[in-house]
Amino acid sequence: MDARRRRSGELPVAASELFSSTEVLGRMAMQRMLAGLSTRCYPTGLEPVGERVERSARSTSKS
């Protein structure tokens, strides 16, 4: 963490630090390339988030 962040009272966020690492991002990109995911089909390889996930999360069971 740099000195400016320390002085401003910002706290590190583990997820932010994890995904700002080029090693992790490189590994994720390599996995997608090895799986044959082209850049044209990039959205297919993403995890679902947002409205689509919220809709499925609201589903109720009839059991």
Distance bins in CASP14 RR format, pairs under 12 A and 6 or more apart:
PFRMAT RR
TARGET T0000
AUTHOR 0000-0000-0000
RMODE 2
METHOD distances of the structure
MODEL  1
1 7 0 0 0 0 0 1 0 0 0 0 0
1 8 0 0 0 0 0 1 0 0 0 0 0
1 9 0 0 0 0 1 0 0 0 0 0 0
1 10 1 0 0 1 0 0 0 0 0 0 0
1 11 0 0 0 0 1 0 0 0 0 0 0
1 12 1 0 1 0 0 0 0 0 0 0 0
1 13 0 0 0 0 0 1 0 0 0 0 0
1 16 0 0 0 0 0 1 0 0 0 0 0
1 17 0 0 0 0 1 0 0 0 0 0 0
1 20 0 0 0 0 0 1 0 0 0 0 0
2 8 0 0 0 0 0 1 0 0 0 0 0
2 9 0 0 0 0 0 1 0 0 0 0 0
2 10 0 0 0 0 1 0 0 0 0 0 0
2 12 0 0 0 0 0 1 0 0 0 0 0
3 9 0 0 0 0 0 1 0 0 0 0 0
3 10 0 0 0 0 0 1 0 0 0 0 0
4 10 0 0 0 0 1 0 0 0 0 0 0
5 11 0 0 0 0 1 0 0 0 0 0 0
5 12 1 0 0 1 0 0 0 0 0 0 0
5 13 0 0 0 0 0 1 0 0 0 0 0
5 16 0 0 0 0 0 1 0 0 0 0 0
5 17 0 0 0 0 0 1 0 0 0 0 0
6 12 0 0 0 0 0 1 0 0 0 0 0
10 16 0 0 0 0 0 1 0 0 0 0 0
10 17 0 0 0 0 0 1 0 0 0 0 0
11 17 0 0 0 0 0 1 0 0 0 0 0
12 18 0 0 0 0 0 1 0 0 0 0 0
12 20 0 0 0 0 0 1 0 0 0 0 0
13 19 0 0 0 0 1 0 0 0 0 0 0
13 20 0 0 0 0 1 0 0 0 0 0 0
14 20 0 0 0 0 0 1 0 0 0 0 0
14 21 0 0 0 0 0 1 0 0 0 0 0
14 24 0 0 0 0 0 1 0 0 0 0 0
15 21 0 0 0 0 0 1 0 0 0 0 0
15 24 0 0 0 0 0 1 0 0 0 0 0
16 24 0 0 0 0 0 1 0 0 0 0 0
17 23 0 0 0 0 0 1 0 0 0 0 0
17 24 0 0 0 0 1 0 0 0 0 0 0
18 24 1 0 1 0 0 0 0 0 0 0 0
18 25 0 0 0 0 1 0 0 0 0 0 0
18 27 0 0 0 0 0 1 0 0 0 0 0
18 28 0 0 0 0 0 1 0 0 0 0 0
19 25 1 0 0 1 0 0 0 0 0 0 0
19 26 0 0 0 0 0 1 0 0 0 0 0
19 27 0 0 0 0 0 1 0 0 0 0 0
19 28 0 0 0 0 1 0 0 0 0 0 0
21 27 0 0 0 0 1 0 0 0 0 0 0
21 28 0 0 0 0 0 1 0 0 0 0 0
22 28 0 0 0 0 0 1 0 0 0 0 0
22 29 0 0 0 0 1 0 0 0 0 0 0
22 30 0 0 0 0 0 1 0 0 0 0 0
23 29 0 0 0 0 0 1 0 0 0 0 0
23 30 0 0 0 0 0 1 0 0 0 0 0
24 30 0 0 0 0 0 1 0 0 0 0 0
24 31 0 0 0 0 0 1 0 0 0 0 0
25 31 0 0 0 0 0 1 0 0 0 0 0
25 32 0 0 0 0 0 1 0 0 0 0 0
26 32 0 0 0 0 1 0 0 0 0 0 0
26 33 0 0 0 0 1 0 0 0 0 0 0
26 34 0 0 0 0 0 1 0 0 0 0 0
27 33 0 0 0 0 0 1 0 0 0 0 0
27 34 0 0 0 0 0 1 0 0 0 0 0
28 34 0 0 0 0 0 1 0 0 0 0 0
28 35 0 0 0 0 0 1 0 0 0 0 0
28 37 0 0 0 0 0 1 0 0 0 0 0
28 42 0 0 0 0 0 1 0 0 0 0 0
28 45 0 0 0 0 0 1 0 0 0 0 0
28 46 0 0 0 0 0 1 0 0 0 0 0
28 47 0 0 0 0 0 1 0 0 0 0 0
29 35 0 0 0 0 0 1 0 0 0 0 0
29 36 0 0 0 0 0 1 0 0 0 0 0
29 37 0 0 0 0 1 0 0 0 0 0 0
29 39 0 0 0 0 0 1 0 0 0 0 0
29 42 0 0 0 0 0 1 0 0 0 0 0
29 45 0 0 0 0 0 1 0 0 0 0 0
30 36 0 0 0 0 0 1 0 0 0 0 0
30 37 0 0 0 0 0 1 0 0 0 0 0
31 37 0 0 0 0 1 0 0 0 0 0 0
31 45 0 0 0 0 1 0 0 0 0 0 0
32 38 0 0 0 0 1 0 0 0 0 0 0
32 39 0 0 0 0 1 0 0 0 0 0 0
32 41 0 0 0 0 1 0 0 0 0 0 0
32 42 0 0 0 0 1 0 0 0 0 0 0
32 43 0 0 0 0 0 1 0 0 0 0 0
32 44 0 0 0 0 1 0 0 0 0 0 0
32 45 1 0 0 1 0 0 0 0 0 0 0
32 46 0 0 0 0 1 0 0 0 0 0 0
32 47 0 0 0 0 0 1 0 0 0 0 0
33 39 0 0 0 0 1 0 0 0 0 0 0
33 41 0 0 0 0 0 1 0 0 0 0 0
33 42 0 0 0 0 0 1 0 0 0 0 0
33 45 0 0 0 0 0 1 0 0 0 0 0
35 41 0 0 0 0 0 1 0 0 0 0 0
35 42 0 0 0 0 0 1 0 0 0 0 0
35 44 0 0 0 0 0 1 0 0 0 0 0
35 45 0 0 0 0 1 0 0 0 0 0 0
36 42 0 0 0 0 0 1 0 0 0 0 0
36 44 0 0 0 0 0 1 0 0 0 0 0
36 45 0 0 0 0 0 1 0 0 0 0 0
37 43 0 0 0 0 1 0 0 0 0 0 0
37 44 1 0 0 1 0 0 0 0 0 0 0
37 45 1 0 1 0 0 0 0 0 0 0 0
37 46 0 0 0 0 1 0 0 0 0 0 0
38 44 0 0 0 0 1 0 0 0 0 0 0
38 45 0 0 0 0 0 1 0 0 0 0 0
39 45 0 0 0 0 0 1 0 0 0 0 0
43 49 0 0 0 0 0 1 0 0 0 0 0
43 52 0 0 0 0 0 1 0 0 0 0 0
46 52 0 0 0 0 0 1 0 0 0 0 0
46 53 0 0 0 0 0 1 0 0 0 0 0
47 53 0 0 0 0 1 0 0 0 0 0 0
48 54 0 0 0 0 1 0 0 0 0 0 0
48 55 0 0 0 0 1 0 0 0 0 0 0
48 56 1 0 0 1 0 0 0 0 0 0 0
48 57 0 0 0 0 0 1 0 0 0 0 0
49 55 0 0 0 0 0 1 0 0 0 0 0
49 56 0 0 0 0 0 1 0 0 0 0 0
49 57 0 0 0 0 0 1 0 0 0 0 0
50 56 0 0 0 0 0 1 0 0 0 0 0
50 57 0 0 0 0 1 0 0 0 0 0 0
51 57 0 0 0 0 0 1 0 0 0 0 0
51 58 0 0 0 0 0 1 0 0 0 0 0
52 58 0 0 0 0 0 1 0 0 0 0 0
52 59 0 0 0 0 0 1 0 0 0 0 0
53 59 0 0 0 0 0 1 0 0 0 0 0
END
